[in-house]
Amino acid sequence: MTRKTAQDFDPGVLQLFDQYVHGDISRRDFLASAGKFAIAGVTAEGLLAALTPRFAEAQQVGREDARIRATYVEYPSPLGYGKIRGYLVKPAEVKGKLPTVLVVHENRGLNPHIEDIARRLALDNFIAFAPDALFPLGGYPGDEDKARELFKNLDQNKTRADFLAAADELKKLPDGNGKVGVVGFCFGGGIANFLATKIPDLAAAVPFYGGQPKAEEVASIKAPLLLQYAGVDERINAGWPAYEAALQAAKVNYQAYVYPGVQHGFNNDTTPRYDAAAAKLAWERTVAFFNQYLRK
């Protein structure tokens, strides 16, 4: 089956899907509203199925790839959640001390796509750690709808504290060089921005289409930022002008790119919102940015 792209869908359907995946409307509401876009025998259910992630088809680095070493590890949680659990991936042969990158998922927890992102970073000679914010609630359930529902039950203050603790654990890894970067997507992009305001020695942060911090918090940012935005993303982009003004006022070292004509989630190659050209360029910029700031 030929994989569909964003161009195969009416923009109205994509907007509805964005509202659905971010919890602004229910599945029932999506299906009711998407019905008017159902044409040529494609039902509203069919539209939703076509937009649902296809993890196996998009996987770039296999779980058993001999070039990497991957395992699940646990660390103490600072605010009573018990433990932080995540996916730790290294190159199969670690030569010298390597930079570390915290990988922060979207609002579905540690799904197969984010694990694949961690493996890709390991192939680029980083140590990557992808925590699962849903671990206190049983972990990623293997179903995107269930994951989104679970996500609503998280205590976000505790979740943020866990990501701060995960970054601290990366600083102490025996194979690490002590420098920590963070890359995050959607919810994770917001966490990447948040961590930049809270960790004075964070070495680099790359938020993909992430929510922005409050203007008064921006002066605390010491890390260089690489900010990646989708051109067709009104919800997130609405906060960009104020964020940029605050970054400039605080003289933060930042680069920002807006990829024209692409959807929120354009880097996620498991769904039709993926844009291959923009994702390739954004990822090349991400790896180059980490090489620049995490290896020196």
C-alpha positions in Angstrom: 0.0 0.0 0.0 1.3 3.4 -0.9 1.8 5.6 2.1 -0.4 8.7 2.2 1.0 12.2 2.7 -0.5 15.4 4.0 -1.4 16.4 0.5 -3.8 13.5 0.3 -6.0 15.0 3.0 -8.2 18.0 3.1 -6.6 20.7 5.4 -9.8 20.6 7.5 -9.2 16.9 8.3 -5.6 17.6 9.3 -6.8 20.4 11.6 -9.4 18.2 13.2 -6.7 15.5 13.6 -4.4 17.9 15.4 -7.2 18.9 17.7 -7.9 15.2 18.4 -4.4 14.1 19.1 -3.9 17.0 21.5 -7.1 16.2 23.4 -9.1 19.2 22.3 -11.8 17.1 20.8 -12.9 13.5 21.5 -12.7 10.6 19.0 -16.5 10.8 18.7 -16.2 14.5 17.9 -13.5 13.9 15.3 -15.6 11.2 13.5 -18.7 13.4 13.6 -16.8 16.4 12.1 -14.7 14.4 9.7 -17.8 12.9 8.1 -18.2 15.9 5.8 -14.7 15.2 4.3 -15.5 11.6 3.6 -15.5 11.1 -0.1 -15.1 8.4 -2.8 -16.2 5.7 -0.4 -13.8 6.7 2.4 -15.6 6.9 5.7 -14.7 9.1 8.7 -13.4 5.9 10.4 -11.3 5.3 7.3 -9.8 8.8 7.5 -8.8 8.3 11.1 -7.3 4.9 10.3 -5.3 6.5 7.5 -3.9 9.1 9.9 -3.0 6.7 12.6 0.7 5.9 13.1 2.3 3.0 11.3 5.3 2.3 13.4 6.7 -0.8 11.6 6.6 0.8 8.2 8.5 3.8 9.3 11.2 2.2 11.5 14.7 3.2 10.4 16.9 1.3 12.9 15.8 -2.1 14.0 15.7 -3.1 17.7 18.3 -5.8 17.1 20.6 -3.7 15.0 24.1 -4.9 15.7 25.5 -1.4 15.6 23.8 -0.4 18.8 23.3 -1.6 22.4 19.8 -0.8 23.8 18.3 -1.5 27.2 15.6 -0.3 29.5 16.9 1.3 32.7 15.3 2.8 35.8 16.3 5.7 38.0 14.8 7.0 41.3 12.0 9.5 40.9 12.5 12.7 42.9 8.9 13.4 43.8 7.4 10.2 44.9 6.5 8.5 41.6 8.9 5.7 42.6 11.1 5.3 39.5 11.8 6.8 36.1 12.0 4.2 33.4 13.4 4.7 29.9 15.2 3.4 26.9 19.0 3.8 26.9 20.8 3.4 23.6 24.5 3.5 22.9 26.7 2.7 19.9 27.8 -0.9 20.0 31.4 0.2 20.3 31.9 3.2 22.6 35.2 4.8 22.0 36.0 7.5 24.6 33.4 9.6 26.4 30.3 10.3 24.3 27.8 13.2 24.4 24.4 12.3 25.8 21.0 13.3 24.5 17.7 13.2 26.4 14.9 12.3 24.0 11.4 13.6 25.0 8.3 12.0 23.4 5.0 13.5 22.3 1.9 13.2 24.4 1.7 9.5 24.0 4.6 8.3 26.0 7.5 6.1 24.9 6.1 4.6 21.7 8.1 2.7 19.0 8.7 5.9 17.0 10.5 7.6 19.9 12.5 4.5 20.6 13.6 4.6 16.9 14.6 8.2 17.3 16.9 7.2 20.2 18.4 4.4 18.1 19.1 6.9 15.2 21.0 9.1 17.6 23.1 6.2 18.8 24.1 5.6 15.2 25.2 9.2 15.1 27.5 8.4 18.0 25.5 9.8 20.9 24.2 8.1 24.0 20.4 8.6 23.9 18.0 8.2 26.8 14.2 8.3 26.2 12.2 8.2 29.4 8.5 7.2 29.5 6.5 9.8 31.3 3.6 7.2 31.5 5.7 4.7 33.5 4.1 5.7 36.8 0.7 4.8 35.2 1.9 1.5 33.8 3.9 2.7 30.8 3.1 3.2 27.2 0.1 0.9 26.7 0.8 0.0 23.0 -2.3 1.9 21.8 -2.1 5.6 20.9 -5.7 6.4 22.0 -5.2 4.8 25.4 -1.8 6.5 25.7 -3.4 9.9 25.2 -6.1 9.2 27.7 -3.5 8.1 30.3 -1.5 11.2 29.6 -4.3 13.4 31.0 -3.9 11.7 34.4 -0.3 12.7 34.8 0.7 15.2 37.5 2.7 17.5 35.2 4.8 18.9 38.1 6.0 15.5 38.9 6.5 14.6 35.3 8.7 17.7 34.7 10.7 16.9 37.9 11.3 13.4 36.5 12.7 14.8 33.2 15.0 17.1 35.2 16.1 14.1 37.2 16.7 12.1 33.9 18.9 14.9 32.6 20.9 14.8 35.8 21.4 11.1 35.5 22.8 11.5 32.0 25.5 13.9 33.4 26.7 11.1 35.6 26.9 8.3 33.0 30.3 6.6 33.1 30.4 6.5 29.3 29.2 10.1 28.9 31.3 13.2 28.6 29.2 15.1 31.1 27.4 17.2 28.5 23.7 16.8 28.0 21.5 17.9 25.2 17.7 17.5 24.8 15.5 17.0 21.8 11.8 16.9 22.1 8.7 16.7 19.9 5.3 18.4 20.5 4.8 17.9 24.3 8.5 17.0 24.3 9.4 20.2 22.5 7.7 22.1 25.4 9.7 20.0 27.9 12.9 20.8 26.0 12.1 24.5 26.3 11.2 24.0 30.0 14.5 22.2 30.7 16.4 25.0 29.1 14.9 27.4 31.6 15.7 25.2 34.6 19.2 23.6 33.9 21.9 26.2 33.8 24.5 23.8 32.4 22.3 22.2 29.7 24.6 22.1 26.7 22.0 22.3 23.9 18.2 22.1 23.4 16.3 21.3 20.2 12.5 21.7 20.6 10.4 20.5 17.6 7.1 22.4 17.4 7.0 22.8 21.2 5.1 25.1 23.5 7.0 28.1 24.6 8.0 29.0 28.2 6.7 32.1 29.9 8.5 35.3 28.8 9.7 36.0 32.3 11.4 32.6 32.4 13.4 33.1 29.2 16.2 35.1 30.9 17.2 31.9 32.7 18.1 30.1 29.5 21.8 29.6 29.1 21.8 26.7 26.6 22.0 27.4 22.9 18.6 26.6 21.2 17.7 25.2 17.9 14.0 25.8 17.4 12.1 23.9 14.7 8.6 24.9 13.7 6.1 23.8 11.2 4.7 26.4 8.8 1.1 25.1 9.2 0.8 25.0 12.9 -1.3 28.0 14.2 -1.7 26.5 17.7 2.1 26.4 18.4 3.2 29.2 16.2 0.9 31.7 18.0 3.4 31.8 20.9 6.5 32.2 18.7 6.6 36.0 18.3 6.6 36.7 22.1 9.1 33.9 22.6 11.5 35.3 20.0 11.2 38.8 21.5 12.1 37.4 24.9 15.0 35.4 23.5 16.4 38.5 21.8 15.9 40.7 24.9 17.7 38.1 27.0 20.5 37.7 24.4 20.0 33.9 24.2 22.0 32.1 21.6 19.3 30.6 19.4 18.6 29.6 15.8 15.0 29.2 14.6 13.6 27.6 11.5 10.1 27.5 10.2 9.5 24.9 7.5 7.0 26.3 5.0 3.8 24.4 4.1 4.4 21.5 6.5 2.2 20.3 9.4 2.7 20.0 13.1 4.4 16.6 13.6 6.2 16.8 10.3 9.2 15.0 11.7 7.2 12.0 12.7 7.5 9.5 9.8 4.8 7.2 11.1 1.9 9.4 10.0 0.8 11.2 6.8 1.7 14.6 8.4 5.4 13.6 7.9 7.2 15.7 5.3 10.3 13.8 4.1 12.3 16.9 2.8 11.6 19.0 5.9 12.3 16.2 8.3 15.6 15.3 6.6 16.8 18.9 6.8 15.6 19.4 10.3 17.3 16.2 11.5 20.5 17.1 9.7 20.4 20.5 11.5 19.7 18.7 14.8 22.7 16.4 14.6 25.0 19.1 13.4 23.9 21.3 16.3 24.5 18.6 18.9 27.9 17.8 17.3 28.8 21.5 17.6 27.7 22.0 21.2 28.0 18.6 22.9 31.4 17.5 21.6 33.6 20.5 22.3 
